[in-house]
């Protein structure tokens, strides 16, 4: 998070230094700030901001792909005469331990069509999810745990 704030600060310094507060100049400042932070992370003693930015882009494309696939699955089920839904609630053990990680994971699950996060256990070790398509509970649990949660925690930690 500090890298992003530093990048925004450098972009504003760039815009003030050049004397033009246009969107294009601030975007150029973001690029210059990004290059400065990536090149100077060893000298400044900061975390590798470039690696985190790359992980964010990879995660965004991953989630977009998952979102499109879930939309297509639900849309196909809606427009065909035979419904393939097998709804149910499953318990997913989670490794996310902070409030921010759990909230973001639950929101990403809820954003995906066909799934809704219902509750978190009192000890914050299990997330309860309602899903429209539970053909194999172990496979769905594994998909959420090993794909979505793992990638999210790699991004946040």
C-alpha positions in Angstrom: 0.0 0.0 0.0 2.9 2.4 0.7 4.2 1.8 -2.8 0.9 2.9 -4.3 0.7 6.0 -2.1 4.3 6.8 -3.0 3.5 6.4 -6.7 0.5 8.7 -6.4 2.6 11.2 -4.5 5.3 11.1 -7.1 2.7 11.6 -9.9 1.4 14.7 -8.1 5.0 16.0 -7.7 5.6 15.3 -11.4 2.4 17.2 -12.3 3.3 20.1 -10.1 6.9 20.2 -11.3 5.8 20.3 -15.0 3.1 22.8 -14.2 0.3 20.9 -15.9 -2.5 19.1 -14.0 -4.0 17.3 -16.9 -5.1 13.6 -16.9 -2.4 12.7 -19.4 0.3 14.4 -17.4 -0.7 12.7 -14.2 -0.7 9.4 -16.1 2.8 10.2 -17.3 3.7 11.0 -13.6 2.3 7.6 -12.6 4.6 5.9 -15.1 7.6 7.9 -14.0 6.8 7.3 -10.4 6.4 3.6 -11.0 9.8 3.4 -12.8 11.5 5.4 -9.9 9.9 3.1 -7.3 10.8 -0.1 -9.2 14.4 1.0 -9.9 15.0 2.5 -6.4 13.4 -0.2 -4.2 16.8 -1.6 -3.1 18.2 1.8 -2.4 15.1 3.1 -0.6 14.7 -0.2 1.3 11.1 -0.6 0.2 9.3 -3.7 -0.9 9.5 -4.5 -4.6 6.6 -2.4 -5.8 6.9 -3.7 -9.4 6.3 -7.2 -8.3 3.2 -6.3 -6.4 1.8 -4.2 -9.3 2.4 -7.2 -11.7 0.6 -9.5 -9.2 -2.3 -7.1 -9.1 -2.6 -7.1 -12.9 -2.4 -10.9 -13.1 -5.0 -11.2 -10.3 -7.3 -8.8 -12.1 -7.2 -10.8 -15.3 -7.6 -14.1 -13.4 -10.7 -12.7 -11.6 -12.1 -11.2 -14.8 -11.8 -14.7 -16.5 -13.5 -16.3 -13.5 -16.3 -13.7 -13.6 -16.9 -14.2 -17.3 -17.0 -18.0 -17.0 -19.5 -17.8 -14.1 -21.7 -15.3 -16.0 -21.7 -17.6 -19.0 -22.6 -20.6 -16.9 -25.5 -18.9 -15.2 -26.7 -17.3 -18.4 -26.7 -20.7 -20.2 -28.7 -22.2 -17.3 -31.2 -19.4 -17.5 -31.8 -19.6 -21.3 -32.0 -23.4 -21.6 -35.2 -25.2 -20.7 -33.5 -27.8 -18.4 -32.0 -26.3 -15.2 -28.7 -27.7 -14.1 -28.7 -26.1 -10.7 -27.8 -28.1 -7.6 -27.8 -25.4 -4.9 -26.4 -25.8 -1.4 -24.2 -24.3 1.3 -20.7 -25.4 1.8 -18.1 -24.7 4.5 -14.7 -23.6 3.3 -11.8 -23.5 5.7 -9.8 -20.3 5.1 -6.3 -19.2 5.7 -7.2 -15.5 5.5 -6.8 -14.2 9.1 -7.2 -10.4 9.0 -10.5 -8.6 8.7 -9.4 -7.1 5.4 -8.4 -10.4 3.9 -11.6 -12.2 4.9 -13.8 -9.3 3.8 -12.1 -9.1 0.4 -12.3 -12.8 -0.1 -16.0 -12.9 0.8 -16.8 -9.9 -1.5 -15.0 -11.5 -4.4 -16.9 -14.7 -3.9 -20.2 -12.8 -3.7 -19.3 -10.8 -6.9 -19.1 -14.0 -8.8 -22.5 -15.0 -10.2 -23.8 -18.2 -8.7 -22.1 -17.8 -5.3 -22.9 -15.8 -2.2 -20.8 -15.6 1.0 -23.1 -16.1 3.9 -21.2 -16.1 7.2 -17.8 -16.5 8.8 -17.4 -18.8 11.8 -16.8 -17.2 15.2 -13.1 -18.3 15.2 -12.7 -16.9 11.6 -11.4 -20.2 10.3 -14.4 -21.2 8.1 -16.4 -19.2 5.5 -19.9 -20.4 4.6 -20.8 -20.0 0.9 -24.1 -20.7 -0.9 -23.5 -21.9 -4.4 -25.9 -22.6 -7.2 -23.9 -25.4 -8.7 -22.5 -27.9 -6.3 -21.9 -31.0 -8.3 -18.8 -31.9 -6.3 -18.5 -30.1 -3.0 -14.8 -31.0 -2.7 -14.0 -29.6 -6.1 -15.8 -26.3 -5.4 -14.1 -26.0 -2.0 -10.8 -26.7 -3.7 -11.5 -24.2 -6.5 -12.3 -21.4 -4.0 -9.5 -22.3 -1.6 -6.6 -23.1 -4.0 -7.4 -20.7 -6.8 -9.1 -17.6 -5.5 -8.0 -17.5 -1.8 -4.4 -18.5 -2.6 -4.0 -15.8 -5.3 -5.7 -13.2 -3.1 -3.3 -13.9 -0.2 -0.3 -13.8 -2.5 -1.4 -10.4 -3.6 -2.1 -9.0 -0.1 0.8 -10.5 1.8 
